[in-house]
Amino acid sequence: MALVALVALVALVALVALVALVGGKAEEAAGAGSVVADARDSSAALQGRWWSWAASEPDRTNPVVDRDGSQCGRNQPGDVWFLAGTFGGQVKRDCRIPYGRPIALPVINSFGDRERCADFMGDARGTVVLDGEPVEPEVHEGDAIVVEGAPGNPVTGEEGTFTATGCGIWMQIPPLGPGKHSLAIRGQSGDFSVGVDYALTVVAP
């Protein structure tokens, strides 16, 4: 009888240990998922990084001025692939993107002081269509950002680092599968409008 009780006790201890182990693994998995979910840039970081990227090239090679997509690979960071709008008007661009890279871009955006952003966002609207399907963009009313401009860039107009308020309608897209994709953005605020039709090719690893 004592032997039976001892066996039962050992089995119970083993079961408790197994439950604890499984629970721990589940918590680890949940934690890993949270890290992935939080990997997207915050509004301020996204805007500051994008404006600095857009201001890293002079007029001749600037991706915002680009009419056909030939400049879309300029100064891309290693963890995200930025796409650009325009300084007004509509263009079509072809762009090759490395596999596994998330995409970030403004639908329509601006920077300045808080009053300017409030006026800009009061009338801002935009749409995003990815592979024929509408996608809901993000609205960022106004965040303190840090922007670094290169000499001769047409975005900030001057070299140096400065702080400002950034605002706009933005899109962050998880990595796309290899092959061809279409991305259409349309944005407007007051008399200022932007439109870009991107033919994207995600290069297989």
Buried (B, 14 or more C-beta within 10 A) or exposed (E): EEEEEEEEEEEEEEEEEEEEEEEEEEEEEEEEEEEEEEEBBEBBEBBBBBBBBBBBBEEEBBBBBBEEBEBBEBBBEEEBBBBBBBEEEEBEBEBEBBEEBBBBBBBBBBBBEEEBBEBBBEEBBBBBBBEEEEEEBBBBBBBEBBBBBBEEBBBBEEEEEEEBBBBBBBBBBEBBEBEEBEBBBBBBBEEBBBBBBBBBBBEEE
